[in-house]
Amino acid sequence: MKKYLYSTLLFLFVFSINGFAQINFEKGNFINNQGEQINCLIKNLDWKNNPTEFEYKLTENSETKTLTIKSVSEFVITSVSKYVRANVEMDRSSSDLDNISLKKGADFKEEELFLKVLVEGDKSLYQYTENRLNRYFYNSDAMNIVQLVYKIYEVTTSNESKYFGKNETFKQQLFNNVNCENKSINKYEAVLYKQKSLTKIFLSHNECNGNSVETEREETERDEFNLRIRPGLNLSSLSIQNHGGTVNKDADFGNQTNFRFGIEAEYVLPFNRNKWSIFIEPTYQYFKGEVNGIYYSTVRTEDFTVDYKSIELPIGVRHKFFIGDKLNVFLNTAFVIDIEVGSKVIRSIADDLDVETRNNIVFGIGAEFRDKFSLELRIGSSRELLQYAYWESEYNTTSLIFGYKLF
């Protein structure tokens, strides 16, 4: 039974990836080095880091090809994002305090990059992200794209004490070049080196100039935090084996269906278009059973009663495949920390066995409808409940979980 369920889960995993991967290709276009605009379908990975290449197809049924930064001057995923190729002077000084620069000035080096367009107009705003590195650029004139300078650096005083300084040249750059309304320099003191703060400045400047302004692009709506109640049913089995002595003392409590109740907190990660998230789901579960007539010796038998209750704490990662506006299919896996609550294996003529559980792993596949209701099939690896020299146990659970999103 267990092997069949694992095989089914693996099949559904492969089917889901093969069946829904095509939703990543969306309408767009690119401009090649000859200045030609090619309409196509571009694989939208909602890049966390700025890309150096992308995959595209001319039609739904054509083969997938890859283009790199060397052959494309810009590419657009319609109503989602736009990237332009630029040769820029960029400062890569670290903000990690263990590797902080000792120089106040920017350490520029020329690089060829795909910059993400955040605002287009008389003055355009661009972004480059690579892991923990985050830089913003703007067009200083019709041709040049220049970095907005922000840098943390270390200062050592004459008495050998140290402190960290900030080079906030970007505020002066904005005052000099992105200031249609002739604001005083004091108006720029509160500007942060953050996307939201900078975008506001560029939009205000372009609107003042009467230019048509394009904010690049529609951001995918994202609920950063979701909370769900997760009741369900557990199909569980438990068997106990003793390897000491010559008498068979194995006890099989069989299968039973019990209620489980969980509360899930999910954090949606800020990349790949809301498809990845991490979650934690405190869950109450239990298993009770009795087996009679287990051999204690060649002439005596005993009865076993199990009363196992615990709070499970799955901590995991989830990946979603969106199918239209109302439905998504998801796969997840989690490491489960199990906290038993006053559990025992009671023996009728011998010492009771304390339940000391070990952790295990679970795998799940499910679907969510209207971003509100969900249903998941979850299978767990075997869990050990006893930690004695001659005793072993095997606790297995398959769960059917219903979900309702509170917010």
N, C-alpha and C positions, 0 to 999 in steps of 0.2 A: 504493500500500500504506500509506504513512505517513498520507495524508489520511484513508483509511478507518479507521485505528486511532484518530486524533484524534476523528473523528466518533463512533466507538463509545464512546470514553471520555466525551464530552460527553453522549451519550444516557444512559449508565449513571449519570452524575452527576445529571442531572435526574430520572431514574427513581427513584434512591435517595432523593432529597429528597422527592419526591411520595409515594413508596410507604411511607416509614417515619416521616414527620413526625408521624403521629397518635399515636405512642408517647409523645409529650410530654404528652398529656392524661390526667390521672390523677384518681381519685376524690377528692372533697373537698366542701367546702361554704363558704358565706359568709353573713354576717349583714348585712342591709341596714339603712338608717337607721330603719326601722319596727320593728326588732328581730326580723324574720322570718329563720329559718334556711332557706336554699335549698341542697338537695343538687344537686351538679352534677359536671362534669368540668373540672378546671382545668389549663391548660397549665403544666407544670412546667419552668421555665427555670433552676431551681437558682441563683437570683440571686446574683451576686457582690456587687452593690450592692442595698440595700433598694429594693424596687419602689415605684412610685406608682400602678400600675395592674396589672391582670392580665386574661388572656383566659380565657373559659370557654365550655362548651357544656352544655346541659341533658341531652342524650343524645349518643351517638356520631354520630348522623346529623343532628343539628340544626345550625343555623348558629352560627358563632363570634361571640361578643360580647365587648365590653371594658367593664370596670368600673374606675372610678378611686377614689382615696382619699376623694373627696367623697361617695361614695354607699355605702360599705361600712365597717362598724365593725371587722370582722375577717374573715379567710379562712384556711382550713385545707386543705392537701393531706394526705390521710390517711396517717399513719405516716411523713410526710416533714418537713413544716414548718408553722408557724402564724405569722401576722402579725396584730397588733392595731393599730388606729388610736389615736393618742394625741396630745394637745396637750402638749408638754413644753418646758421651758427647757433649751436645749442650748448648750454652749460649742464653737465651731468653731475654736479656736485651733490654728494649724498646728504640726506637729512638725518641719517642714522648717527646718533651722537657718538658712537664708537669710531666712526669714520669721517668725522666732521672736518671741513676744510679750515685751514688757518688763514686763508685769504678772504678779504671782503669782496673783492671784485669777481665777476663771473669768469669762469675758465671756458671760453668758447672753443668748440671744434666743429668743423663743417661736416654735416651729415645729410644724406638723402633719405627723406621720410615720407610716409603717407600721413598727412595731418587731417584730423577730423574737423570738419567745418561745423562750428556751433552757431555762428551768426554770419549772414552775408549782407553786404550793403556798401556804403561809402567806406566804412571801416569794417573789416571782417575779423572774426575771432576764431582761432583754431586751437586744437588741443592735441597733445601727444602724451600717451600713457604707456609705461612699460614697467610692470610689476609695481614697485613703490615709487617710481619716478613719475612725476606729473608736471608737465610744462604747458604754458599757454603762449600763443603767438598772435600777432596781428599784422596787417599789411600797413607798413609805414608810408608807402606810396603805391602807385599803380603796379609796380613790379616786385618790390621786395617784401618778404615776410620776415618779421623780426621777433625774437623771443621777448616776452614780458619778463623782466628779471626779478626773481625773488630767491634769496639764498640765506641760509643759516650758516654762521661761521663762528669759530672759537677765538676769543680774545684773551691774551695773557697779559696781566698788568705787571708793573715794575716790581711788585712784591710777590710775584709768582702765583697770585690768585688768578682764577679763570672764570670767565662767564661767556654766555652765548649772545652774539649780536645778530641782527637781521638786516640784510641788504634788501630794501623795498623800493628799488629803482622803478619798479613797474608803476608805482603811483605817480611819479614824475612823468613817465612815458605817457600815461593816460591823460594827465593834465595838459601836456604839450600837444598831443596828437588826436585824442578822442574826447573833444571838449567843444562841441558845436555851440553850447549854451554859455560859453565863457564863464564857467564856474570857477570859484576860487580854489586854490590848492587845498584849503581846509576841507572842502567837500569830498576830496579823494582820500582823506586820512582813514576813513572808516571802511574803505574798499578792501575786501579780503582776496587773497590769491586762491579763490574758489570759483568753480564754474558758475554757480548761481549769481554771485556778486559781480563777476566780470561781465556776464551776459547782460545784466541789467544796465551796465554802463554803455555797452555797445548798442543795445537797442535804443536807449535814450538818445545817443548821438545820431544814429541813423534816422530816427523819426524826426529829430530836429532839422536835419538836412533835407527832409522831404523825400528821401530815397525809399524805394520799395525795399522792405526788409524781409528777409527770409531766415527764420530760425531753423537751424538744421539739427534735428528734424523732429517730427512727432515722436515724443518719447513713449515707449510702451508703458502703459499704466502698470504700476507695481505695488502690490500690498506687501510692504516689507515684513510685516508680522501677521501671522494667522493663528487663531486659537480655535480648536475643534474639540467637541466631545466625541468619544470613540467607544461606544458600547459594542459588544459582539459576543460571539460564541467560540469557545475553545473545544476542539476535539483532541483530547489528551489521552495518553497511555503511560503506564508506569510498570516497570518490572524491576525486581530486586534479586540479586544473585549473591550467594555465599560460596567462596572457594576454599574454605577451611574445613577439614574433616572429610569423611567419606559419605556422609548422608546428604542427599539433595535437599537444600533449603531454599530453593528458588521460589519466589512468589510473583505471580503475574496478576496485576490488578486490572488488566484489560483496558478497554477503551471506554471513555465516558465524555459526555458533552456538558460543559459548564459555562456559566455566564462570566464575562470579563468586562471591565469598565476602565477606560483610559481617558486622559485629557492630553491633547497634543498641542505643543507650541512649535510653530514652524517659522523659520526665518528664510525669506527668499533672497538668494544671492544676486548682487547687482550686475549681472552679466548674462550673456546667452539668452536674452529675452525671457526671463522669468522661468527658465526651464530647470534650473538647479536650486535646491534648497536643502537646508539642514533642519533636523527636528529632534525633539525630545518628547517622550510620551510616557509619563508615569501611569502605570496600569496595575489594577488589583486583579489577581487571578487565584484560583484555588483548585484543589483536587482532593477528594475524599473517597476512600474505598476500603474493602475488607476482603481478606482471603482466609479461608478456614482449612484445617487439616494439613498444614505444612509439616513435614517430618522434622522433629527436633532430635530424635534418635531413632534407632531401629524399632523401638517399642512405644514411642510417644510422639504426639503431634502438637502443634501450637497454631494459634490464630494470629494473623497480622492485620493491623488496622493502620491506615495511613491518613494523616490529617495535615495536608500541605497547603499553606497559604503564603503568598508573597506579594511584594510590590516589585514589579518589573520596571526597569528604567532603560528602555531602548534609546540609544543615541545614534542617529544615522543620517544618511544622505538620500535624497530623492531626485529623480529625473522625470520630467513630464514631456509628453508628446501632445501638442495641441491639435485638436481636430475640430476646426470651426470655432465659433464663439462660445458654444455652450458645453463642449465636451473636451476633456483631456484624459489621456491614459498615462499612468505613471508606474515606474519601477522604483523600488527602494531596497536598501539593505541597512542593517543596524547592528551594533554591538549592544548586547543586553546585559546590564548589571542587575542581578536578581538579589533582592533583600527579603529573606524568609521572615515570617512573622509568627512566632510561637508554634512551629511545626514539629511533628513527631511521627515516628513509625513505632507503633505500640505492639509489643509481643506479649502473648498471654502468659507464658511461663518462663520468660527470660527478660534480660534488661532491655529497656526501650532503646531505640536508635535515634540519636539527634540528627535532625536535618540541617546540613551545612551545604548550601548549594554553590555551584560554580556558574560562571557566566557562559553565555552562548551567543550565536549569531542567528539573525532572522533575515529572510528574503521575502519580498512582497510584490504583488502586481495588483493594480486596481484601476478604477476610473472615477472621475469626478464630474458631476453634472451641474451646470449653471453656477459654478464656483461656490456651491453651497453643500450639495449632498455627495457622499462618496461611498464606495464599496471596495474593500480590499481583501484578497486572499493572501495570507501570510503563513510561511512555513519556517519553523525553527530547527536548528541543529539539535542533536541530543544534548540533554543537560544532566549532569551528575548531581544527585541529591545527598549522597552519603560520602563521608571521608573517613573510612575505617580500613584497616589493613586487609581484611578478607571479604569485605562487602563492596559490592558495586551496584549501581542502579542506572536505569536509562529512562529518562522522562522526555517524551516527545509531544509536541503540540502543533497543530495546524489551526489557524484562526480565520474566522470570517468576521470582518470588522466593518461596522457601519459608522459613517462619519457625518457630523453636522457642523458646519462652520458658524461659529458665533460672531466672529469679526476677523 
